[in-house]
Amino acid sequence: MTTAETGLIAPHGGQLVNLLVDPAQADEIKQRAAEWPSWHLTRRQLCDLEMLACGGFSPLRGFLSEPDYVSVRDSMRLTDGTLWPIPITLDVPTAVLRAAEKAGVLALLDPQGVVLAVLHLSDAWRPDLREEALAVYGTTDPLHCGVDYVLHQTHAWYISGQLRVLQMPEHWDFRELRHDPATLRSEFARRGWRRVVAFNTRNPMHRAHQQLTLLAAQRAKAHLLIHPNVGATKPGDIDHYTRVRCYRAILPSYPEGLAMISLLPLAMRMAGPREALWHGIIRKNYGATHLIVGRDHAGPGDDTDGEPFYDPYEAQDLYRRHEDELGVTMIPFPKMVYLEKDGTLVPEDEVPRNAKVTFISGTELRQRLADGRELPEWFTPPQVAAELRRGYPPRSEQGFTVFFTGLSGAGKSTIAGALCARLLERGGRHVTLLDGDMVRQLLSSELGFSREHRDLNILRIGFVAAEITRAGGIAVCAPIAPYDATRRKVRRMVEEGGHAFILVYVATPLEECEKRDRKGLYAQARAGRLPDFTGVSDPYEAPTDAEVVIDTLTESPEQAALHIVSYLEERGYL
């Protein structure tokens, strides 16, 4: 059913945007798309495309043009004055832009190579990414995951133009819980829900969330939409499969007919106050009349000085200033805490003087799961705790990746081999060694040693390591991995969903590596016979984020392996 058929009216005085072209026209375009340059959408871009196509980002009709981008960045408004706080942009590398400029069009593909949309190019520009980070997030601190994405994961060019969507991204999971805005509005009408309060979440729901949402529904005299983000969220968050099972487990504890679950394919930016406004616009598109805005709404945690990036109620303050224009009423809430004496959960601003309270943060929850400790019943219902245990066994039973980096001849392969032997000697775990030379022979034999090929080789290692880790195994990787940005990409691959990545820097000095050079590689590089050789004619970027640093001038391979094993034991991985 189309938006026009439902007659549903979106915010800003217009109908919900629907970018899907007619199926017959889509088939014709797909046949022609094979001749056009293409771009595999990143996870964030895939989420943004879906939200644009279905009307979740109404009134946007595509990725922002440069004038709209600048206006949104600087004033939280489109050039026509419409409130819109988050830039929705399509970034691509230079080579992709050049090909698109020549053809005038770019096919947009999902990870499997299916053509989802075509962009008729009309605008391209190089953004000032630091300026964007400072304007949108209020900081350039890379500990902010949104800032890290902008500064370290964004390609050189932003492009825009007419966007025609041929088909929506395919989701095979929880299909009955996925609703586009038109469908969800129709469902509210079918149920007779006239007032709907939406609850945005990227975490499992526990008793505090249940109590908060019940109070919000009572205050708004409304029904409740549990509307969790299942697109890209903060790195390290609990995966959406586990979270959705938790939402399903807690739903029966609400009064019958009060609440429903619908999944939102949104890529969060963790932009705090700006994100709260964005969530309000999106929830209005989906038919909600109210939005719960909690303490530190969409906050990313602490900065490098250990201070929160945003004041706890900064998002509520900004939302309140734009509430009338948004047309979605805010239900503000402080943190919920547990009163030990009364055995009840209450908002922290209602705690009696000198009363003893308890609270379990998301960080502490993850630590309890990792340690295999109890989740108290006052904190979460047993059925939710059971789902969390299924998805997140104790750390000692989870997979992890140990990733070595260092110069050629530093001793990485020797130490990695000794570590694998120690781990296998203990038994009970699957251990896979991905040595740099072995990978070059078997997975990357066609690659050379240009920067592009070195990055691709390391990303292949990272992909395999991430799959091993997700399956509960231990991946031990020992490449040179000379570039910091590529190592960080591998870390993100592995850590997605809360898995552990331990970077080991084998910090052997260049002079010592040359002395140990049994293959004569350094001598060949010094003579100019080996171009782009790390440490001689190509740089090695020493890591600043290594969990373990090995000094092979003072530690033998056996001692170094024991050093790493001790680290793993101390943190509960073994």
C-alpha atoms as one frame of an Amber mdcrd trajectory, in Angstrom:
protein
   0.000   0.000   0.000   1.444   3.376  -0.974   1.393   6.561   1.081  -0.959
   8.158  -1.417  -3.411   5.268  -0.991  -3.399   5.595   2.795  -3.801   9.373
   2.660  -1.373   9.715   5.564   0.021  13.160   6.094   3.622  13.582   7.159
   5.085  16.511   9.127   5.956  19.766   7.378   2.562  19.835   5.640   3.267
  17.185   2.992   2.762  13.511   2.393   5.317  10.942   3.419   8.102  10.683
   0.874   8.181   7.433  -1.097  11.196   7.062  -3.409  10.425   3.572  -4.746
   9.938   3.554  -8.519   7.347   1.457 -10.332   8.400  -2.266 -10.432   8.380
  -2.395 -14.243  10.555   0.710 -14.424  12.813  -0.736 -11.729  13.422  -3.880
 -13.805  14.326  -1.779 -16.827  16.751   0.367 -14.791  18.398  -2.725 -13.259
  19.195  -4.078 -16.712  20.882  -0.804 -17.664  22.671  -0.489 -14.298  25.137
  -3.229 -15.239  26.775  -0.688 -17.595  27.087   2.042 -14.942  29.743   2.593
 -12.291  28.667   1.286  -8.915  29.266   1.710  -5.199  28.704  -0.856  -2.437
  26.911   1.052   0.314  28.420   1.029   3.783  26.263  -0.105   6.680  25.374
   3.474   7.637  24.604   4.401   4.016  22.413   1.316   3.672  20.390   2.373
   6.726  20.129   5.951   5.438  18.953   4.759   2.026  16.214   2.656   3.602
  15.048   5.541   5.804  15.011   7.902   2.808  13.165   5.435   0.598  10.386
   4.553   3.050   9.687   8.111   4.208  11.288   7.786   7.626  13.429  10.813
   6.740  10.558  12.863   5.293  10.713  15.553   3.984  14.132  14.569   2.556
  14.013  13.203  -0.985  17.631  12.119  -1.137  21.086  12.667   0.250  21.720
  16.320   1.013  23.069  18.731  -1.604  25.987  20.935  -0.602  23.814  23.993
   0.240  21.479  21.877   2.389  24.443  20.106   4.002  26.076  23.399   5.000
  22.769  24.768   6.291  22.021  21.657   8.347  25.555  21.558   9.705  25.552
  25.187  10.759  21.933  25.951  11.653  20.081  22.591  11.950  17.823  23.631
   9.092  17.442  22.878   5.401  17.834  25.815   3.044  14.021  26.180   2.956
  14.013  26.687   6.730  12.740  23.229   7.682  14.161  21.925  10.961  16.604
  19.063  10.279  19.546  18.600  12.682  21.649  15.720  11.238  23.488  15.733
   7.865  22.372  12.815   5.679  25.196  12.475   3.174  26.616   9.959   0.716
  30.408   9.774   0.855  32.515   7.992  -1.784  36.222   7.720  -2.714  37.729
   9.850  -5.471  37.852   6.985  -8.008  34.118   6.321  -7.579  33.314  10.010
  -7.959  35.348  10.288 -11.181  33.572   7.281 -12.689  30.166   8.672 -11.657
  31.005  12.087 -13.143  31.886  10.477 -16.449  28.689   8.397 -16.571  26.436
  10.932 -14.868  24.943   8.180 -12.747  25.986   5.809  -9.966  24.391   2.463
  -9.101  24.093   1.903  -5.349  24.540  -1.727  -4.300  24.005  -3.727  -1.129
  26.899  -5.860   0.228  25.847  -8.775  -2.007  25.973  -6.623  -5.144  22.212
  -6.192  -5.596  21.296  -2.845  -7.189  19.074  -1.014  -4.711  19.054   2.477
  -6.166  20.577   4.811  -8.722  21.858   8.300  -8.082  21.836  10.791 -10.987
  24.827  12.889 -10.014  24.362  16.653  -9.791  26.547  17.762  -6.880  29.936
  16.782  -5.443  32.140  18.502  -2.910  34.952  17.926  -0.423  33.576  18.534
   3.082  35.578  19.976   5.946  35.184  16.954   8.208  36.625  18.579  11.335
  34.221  21.482  10.923  31.357  19.009  10.528  32.367  17.071  13.644  32.629
  20.226  15.739  29.316  21.639  14.512  27.222  18.457  14.731  28.817  16.749
  17.734  30.302  19.728  19.544  33.768  18.128  19.668  36.592  16.677  17.600
  37.508  14.132  20.293  37.822  10.758  18.477  36.539   8.947  21.594  33.125
  10.144  20.438  32.040   7.339  18.108  30.219   9.771  15.798  33.306  11.955
  15.527  35.503   8.906  14.936  33.215   7.898  12.062  33.325  11.351  10.480
  37.079  11.832  10.839  38.360   8.302  10.225  35.729   6.383   8.254  34.336
   8.977   5.868  35.499   9.063   2.243  36.848  12.182   0.562  33.772  13.285
  -1.402  30.103  13.907  -0.656  27.759  13.493  -3.626  24.073  14.102  -4.236
  21.487  14.148  -6.992  18.152  12.631  -7.934  17.722   9.345  -6.074  15.579
   6.565  -7.510  15.129   3.504  -5.316  14.538   0.217  -7.139  14.020  -2.005
  -4.116  14.332  -1.852  -0.359  17.179  -3.562   1.477  16.189  -7.131   2.338
  15.749  -8.163   5.988  15.144 -11.804   6.785  15.031 -11.398  10.559  11.984
 -10.395  12.651  10.017  -9.562   9.510   6.713  -9.291  11.385   8.219  -6.521
  13.564   9.456  -4.337  10.692   7.058  -1.585   9.609   7.609   1.382   7.331
   5.987   4.676   8.407   2.833   4.233   6.317   2.293   0.679   7.569   2.838
   1.643  11.190   0.424   4.570  10.952  -2.152   2.245   9.427  -1.588  -0.211
  12.290  -2.182   2.544  14.856  -5.430   3.446  13.062  -6.509  -0.209  12.989
  -5.894  -0.488  16.742  -7.621   2.820  17.453  -4.452   4.352  18.922  -4.758
   8.141  18.712  -1.981   9.061  21.130   1.277   7.106  20.892   4.397   7.633
  22.989   7.571   6.295  21.358  10.494   4.867  23.291  13.845   5.024  21.492
  16.437   2.491  22.652  19.669   0.815  21.547  19.974  -1.320  24.691  18.056
  -4.239  26.208  15.065  -3.212  28.308  15.118  -3.919  32.034  12.758  -3.182
  34.895  13.781   0.496  35.033  12.926   0.910  31.337   9.631  -0.892  31.827
   8.704   1.341  34.760   9.782   4.464  32.888   7.743   3.597  29.802   4.663
   2.736  31.880   4.876   6.089  33.682   5.362   7.884  30.351   2.299   6.202
  28.823   0.247   7.129  31.894   1.474  10.726  31.815   0.694  11.075  28.090
  -2.567   9.112  28.351  -1.204   7.196  25.378  -0.290   3.777  24.079   3.356
   2.757  23.929   5.533   2.148  20.863   8.753   0.332  21.769  10.809   1.517
  18.781  14.381   0.216  19.093  17.185   1.101  16.700  18.335  -2.016  14.841
  20.584  -0.263  12.338  24.120   0.808  13.165  24.431   1.847  16.819  27.391
   2.503  19.117  30.326   0.109  18.574  30.323  -2.552  21.275  26.551  -2.445
  21.825  24.686  -5.690  22.387  23.646  -7.072  18.994  20.102  -6.412  17.843
  19.169 -10.116  17.643  19.717 -10.503  21.377  18.044  -7.176  22.110  14.906
  -7.978  20.118  14.560 -11.290  21.952  14.783  -9.292  25.192  12.055  -6.870
  24.026   9.824  -9.792  23.153  10.495 -11.352  26.538   9.469  -8.225  28.456
   6.424  -7.297  26.322   3.968  -9.686  28.091   4.616  -7.875  31.385   2.838
  -4.767  30.060  -0.961  -4.474  30.404  -2.626  -6.196  27.473  -3.102  -3.930
  24.480  -0.921  -1.122  25.853   2.326  -1.656  23.943   3.741  -2.930  20.677
   7.239  -3.414  19.228   8.407  -2.097  15.858  12.009  -2.136  14.655  13.667
   1.014  13.311  16.488   0.563  10.728  18.190   3.800  11.792  21.947   4.374
  11.876  22.400   6.343  15.081  24.973   9.129  15.239  25.064   9.411  19.049
  24.803  13.187  18.598  23.092  13.855  21.927  20.933  17.020  21.760  20.770
  17.171  17.951  19.920  13.490  17.824  16.993  14.006  20.211  15.443  16.470
  17.742  16.118  14.039  14.907  14.410  11.231  16.801  11.388  13.462  17.283
  11.091  14.179  13.537  11.518  10.512  12.668   8.949   9.342  15.244   6.413
  11.847  13.932   6.914  10.349  10.473   6.144   6.958  11.991   2.950   8.261
  13.593   3.966   8.883  17.204   2.562  11.887  19.061   4.982  11.801  22.015
   8.647  10.866  22.526  10.429   9.854  25.715  13.639  11.879  26.007  15.749
  10.485  28.802  18.797  11.553  30.708  21.797  11.918  28.334  19.605  10.964
  25.379  21.747   9.433  22.582  24.916  10.296  24.490  28.110   8.422  23.543
  29.712   8.256  27.008  32.793  10.076  28.294  35.507  12.073  26.564  39.276
  11.692  26.910  39.144  13.590  30.222  36.540  11.217  31.647  33.747  13.788
  31.402  30.412  13.232  29.589  30.331  14.696  26.088  26.967  16.332  26.845
  25.312  17.644  29.991  22.791  15.083  31.294  19.718  17.142  30.376  21.121
  19.124  27.428  19.065  17.062  24.956  15.851  17.770  26.869  16.645  21.496
  26.952  17.220  21.685  23.176  14.138  19.589  22.434  12.002  21.824  24.645
  13.065  24.902  22.655  11.834  23.284  19.398   8.930  21.228  20.757   6.128
  23.304  19.221   7.772  23.285  15.808   8.431  19.542  15.990   4.825  18.746
  16.798   5.824  15.764  18.933   5.434  16.250  22.676   8.438  15.403  24.826
   8.017  13.195  27.866  11.199  14.018  29.812  12.569  11.489  32.256  15.542
  11.375  34.623  17.446   8.206  35.402  15.487   5.472  37.203  17.087   4.084
  40.381  16.275   1.269  42.808  15.230   2.183  46.359  16.653  -0.651  48.425
  14.461  -0.028  51.485  11.180   0.003  49.553  12.191  -2.405  46.816  10.878
  -0.038  44.121  12.198   1.758  41.063  11.698   5.530  41.019  12.976   8.561
  39.064  16.155   9.841  40.716  14.576  13.263  41.309  11.938  11.590  43.518
  14.390   9.799  45.811  13.802  10.671  49.500  16.596  12.489  51.271  19.408
  10.152  52.448  17.710   7.100  50.931  20.051   4.364  49.726  19.727   3.695
  46.000  21.255   1.226  43.553  21.763   1.483  39.810  23.369  -0.792  37.208
  24.731   1.065  34.187  25.089  -0.379  30.712  28.835  -0.666  31.296  28.309
  -2.591  34.534  25.746  -4.844  32.840  28.240  -5.784  30.142  30.888  -6.406
  32.808  28.529  -8.668  34.770  27.753 -10.644  31.632  31.460 -10.928  30.807
  32.256 -12.119  34.338  29.325 -14.540  34.464  27.908 -12.750  37.520  24.271
 -12.699  38.563  21.810 -10.170  37.159  19.620  -9.308  40.167  15.868  -9.736
  39.738  15.182  -6.165  40.866  17.220  -5.066  37.839  15.871  -7.310  35.091
  13.180  -9.985  34.765  14.467 -13.593  34.684  13.286 -14.089  31.096  15.358
 -11.097  29.939  18.380 -12.279  31.930  18.054 -15.685  30.242  18.124 -14.120
  26.765  21.182 -12.061  27.662  22.954 -15.160  28.939  22.139 -16.980  25.688
  23.591 -14.173  23.598  26.492 -13.259  25.863  28.088 -16.137  27.750  30.909
 -15.339  30.194  33.998 -13.788  28.643  35.984 -16.964  29.290  33.646 -18.759
  26.843  33.626 -16.068  24.162  35.853 -15.774  21.121  38.475 -13.056  20.795
  41.198 -11.829  18.439  44.846 -11.257  19.300  46.299  -9.049  16.567  50.076
  -8.580  16.371  51.729  -5.646  14.615  55.382  -4.700  14.198  58.175  -4.363
  11.687  59.400  -7.231   9.529  61.762  -9.286  11.668  60.313  -7.959  14.947
  59.422 -11.474  16.103  55.661 -11.422  15.561  55.330 -14.843  13.911  57.555
 -16.535  16.490  55.653 -15.056  19.438  52.285 -15.744  17.776  53.289 -19.388
  17.283  54.354 -19.653  20.927  51.071 -18.068  22.033  49.010 -20.509  19.929
  50.919 -23.428  21.438  50.191 -22.147  24.948  46.498 -21.705  24.189  46.181
 -25.136  22.574  48.103 -26.673  25.464  45.374 -25.402  27.821  42.692 -27.082
  25.665  38.980 -26.428  25.323  39.211 -23.639  22.729  39.522 -23.499  18.942
  42.624 -21.492  17.984  43.453 -20.287  14.452  46.761 -18.691  13.458  46.612
 -16.171  10.596  50.287 -15.513   9.941  51.178 -12.737   7.512  53.250 -14.919
   5.180  50.663 -17.721   5.200  47.848 -15.312   4.374  49.884 -13.831   1.526
  50.260 -17.296   0.015  46.684 -18.513   0.467  44.280 -15.550   0.709  46.150
 -12.699  -0.968  48.473 -14.294  -3.505  47.374 -11.899  -6.253  48.129  -8.755
  -4.220  51.235  -6.618  -4.452  52.703  -4.287  -1.854  51.162  -0.937  -2.727
  49.361   0.796   0.102  46.011  -0.140  -1.422  46.972  -3.823  -1.624  48.479
  -3.865   1.863  45.262  -2.401   3.266  43.188  -4.980   1.394  45.375  -7.807
   2.709  44.952  -6.622   6.319  41.203  -6.158   5.880  40.937  -9.734   4.595
  42.760 -10.928   7.698  40.420  -8.811   9.813  37.330 -10.222   8.128  38.420
 -13.810   8.740  39.432 -13.011  12.328  36.055 -11.375  13.007  34.191 -14.427
  11.698  36.321 -16.775  13.833  35.716 -14.579  16.876  31.944 -14.373  16.327
  31.868 -18.178  16.105  33.492 -18.413  19.544  37.037 -19.200  18.395  40.355
 -17.522  19.074  42.039 -15.803  16.111  45.746 -15.018  16.397  46.893 -12.697
  13.587  50.530 -11.825  12.846  50.889  -9.447   9.883  53.066  -6.324   9.740
  49.936  -4.112   9.537  51.903  -0.869   9.230  49.026   1.635   8.963  47.085
   2.881  11.973  43.842   3.592  10.103  43.675   0.051   8.709  44.354  -1.524
  12.101  41.499   0.539  13.536  39.179  -0.728  10.784  40.057  -4.291  11.761
  39.401  -3.464  15.412  35.953  -2.162  14.504  35.232  -5.323  12.489  36.029
  -7.556  15.444  34.535  -5.420  18.197  31.167  -5.079  16.489  28.653  -6.740
  18.774  30.906  -6.563  21.820  33.684  -8.998  20.841  37.223  -8.565  22.122
  40.178  -7.309  20.085  43.616  -7.283  21.731  46.310  -5.399  19.830  49.871
  -6.559  20.576  52.655  -4.223  19.458  55.971  -6.033  19.052  58.108  -2.929
  19.509  61.450  -4.182  18.216  63.624  -1.276  16.973  64.398  -1.069  13.255
  68.129  -1.564  13.856  67.505  -4.817  15.712  65.103  -6.040  13.003  67.811
  -5.485  10.392  70.328  -7.449  12.467  67.906 -10.396  12.653  67.018 -10.305
   8.951  67.489 -13.945   7.921  65.868 -13.422   4.505  68.015 -10.444   3.550
  64.932  -8.306   2.886  66.248  -5.150   4.496  69.482  -5.358   2.492  67.477
  -5.681  -0.720  65.293  -2.745   0.324  68.342  -0.588   1.119  69.723  -1.444
  -2.320  66.460  -0.344  -3.939  65.488  -3.804  -5.152  62.391  -3.995  -2.872
  60.246  -0.871  -3.262  57.674   0.195  -0.635  59.398  -1.789   2.093  58.099
  -1.013   5.585  60.617   0.824   7.724  62.902   1.694   4.794  60.976   3.203
   1.877  57.482   3.006   3.392  56.458   4.203   6.863  55.472   2.125   9.857
  52.905   3.871  12.062  53.466   2.685  15.625  50.190   2.102  17.488  49.076
   4.257  20.398  46.147   1.975  21.267  47.915  -1.357  21.878  46.673  -3.381
  24.828  50.025  -5.189  25.122  53.500  -3.942  24.170  56.295  -6.506  23.808
  59.984  -5.575  24.095  61.893  -8.388  22.419  65.206  -6.916  23.596  64.289
  -7.952  27.142  61.692 -10.715  26.590  62.199 -14.069  24.886  59.410 -15.429
  22.658  58.361 -17.744  25.499  58.268 -14.873  27.983  56.359 -12.709  25.528
  53.750 -15.443  25.022  53.364 -15.798  28.805  53.059 -12.001  29.053  50.086
 -12.103  26.660  48.538 -15.130  28.391  48.751 -13.261  31.716  46.956 -10.290
  30.170  44.199 -12.574  28.844  43.824 -14.282  32.227  43.685 -11.013  34.168
  40.818  -9.771  32.001  38.866 -12.995  32.057  39.379 -14.103  28.449  40.931
 -17.371  29.656
